[in-house]
Amino acid sequence: MTLDFLGNLQRTHMCGDLRASNAQEHVVVMGWVNRRRDHGNLIFLDIRDRSGITQVVLDKELAPKAHAKAEAARSEYVVAAIGTVRRREAGLENPRMDTGEIEVVATELLLLNESKGLPFSPAEDAIANEEVRLKYRYLDLRRVEMQKNFRLRHEVTRAVRNYLSDNGFLEIETPFMTRSTPEGARDYLVPSRVHGGHFYALPQSPQIFKQILMVSGFDKYFQIARCFRDEDLRADRQPEFTQIDLETTFPQQSLIFKFVEGFMTAAFKTAGIELEPPFVQMTYDEAIKNYGIDKPDMRLPAMVGLDAELTPELRTALKIEQGLPVLGFIIPKVGELSGTARKSLLSEIRAFFGDSGLDILDVARLKTNETFAPLATAVEAALSAVEGDLVVVVTPKLGTPAMWNFDPQWIYKKVGGLRLELAKKFADKHGLHTQTGTAADFKFCWVTDFPMYEWDEEKKVWQAAHHPFTSPHEDDIKAGRLTTDKGAVRALAYDIVLNGTELGSGSIRIHRKDVQAEIFRSLGMDEAEQKERFGFFLDALEYGTPPHGGIALGLDRIVMILAGASSLREVIAFPKTAKAIDLMVDAPTPVSEQQLRELSLRIATRT
Ligand code: ASP
């Protein structure tokens, strides 16, 4: 087939823009053949570009040459159609298409490029398997849904950028080729050719640089920043991902919250969702107590302590350990369960608890027993349960404390885990996970006052719960707890959580060298190691570092949630697989001997 040249032809309209008001206009549209329908003397080509689809008609009598070309055209050929817009005849309009009122009657058709037989058609709703989609990503990205996701991503990014710029933030880039940054993941390394045997690390986040920018007096910084972390991947992780990263000088925590709520509101508005800040705030301890987790899903009711209802006498009668919390929660609208369904649910829950020492109280059965019926009623009242709600009450068995002494929060966490499991199991019934397209779908909260340290039971050491630049609570520093009572030290760290997913975290930073050195020391870093890894940073702290703080939120994740997508790969143009492979460009690859030599590297076979 001979292809046509574009010559100096220019398009006049995007395909999706044509309306009845364009009738009689002479137009030139260009794009891909989405579908072709051949009715003999009439051929219909649906031509698609980024904006949408327009129907082009080729009539053998009116334009024999153009018609002949349309006969040769196939799916995903690139064409230019020249013709006149005509209103479709009454009854032939297609209300499902934005351009459904019109069609373009072509006088001329240019075949600008052909396409090989397709591995899958971007025009089809049925989605090919993901490996094929990723290998032919350029075809996959042509799909309307993907185009929509990336438009949304652009709008969200633009809204964030505008909001932050309007509020005094400067966008400043920080290096990709740097040294290890302490976010706790493995680094991606870049070998230096000039300095054989030396490596740059790709940044796990711009953390240190943004702090240095505060030392430098920039006052408010932001960056839509790429971060690199070599972690084992899950569905919601990518080795490189994008953060909305910001930092400001002299902040109170509330100021950071205000900025984040501001740009999130602007971002959600681009998707037609009107958020109403301020978001709910709770401390880490409250989150654990009420939800059993530090990223509460507030779409369902919280857990409730039932110690007032489970009096010591009742505990004795029901063989429940004294002194440990009894917790309950409801899953709304589960409906009446049959005897068998209830029994199998009870054994499922008991299997979930395993030998942890927790058990479930069969409230339905208590109701049938004269002695315990008042307890059942009291429990239902405490949980504000109504007809049809599933009532779950979890009790510690006798002798449980000995097993769990080292973590006083374990019961809350375990019951919180069960709450999430059951919420998932009965999602169809309660419907609270289903998006309705309004702000009510999005339950945001701030979690504050995280513990500064976590006890690593295996290694028997305290670990920083966040990166080590997070400031402890001033009161805890003043009270000397950094050395005397690490478990009680609270961090000035906060997370923003949406529907049970952590969207981002941040903190007020340490701005004093003595405190920073103490934190490093308490994490087991001796002075030599501190100097070697963070010497430049400790130096910077000695030249008038102002109090500062910030946060970073995962942009990919925000867009994923707004797009209603189930994987980050739906909102990252060229993502990697769970094995960290780019299937389109086929990376990573081996490199030549020559390259290795230049980099002073030799490949050793892994044993
Ligand atoms: N650098 C942190 C992170 O990437 C965020 C922050 O503390 O600002 O999680």
Residues whose N, C-alpha, C, O or C-beta is under 5 A from the ligand:
A	BS01	LIG	Q204 S205 Q207 L246 S505 G506 S507 G550 I551 A552
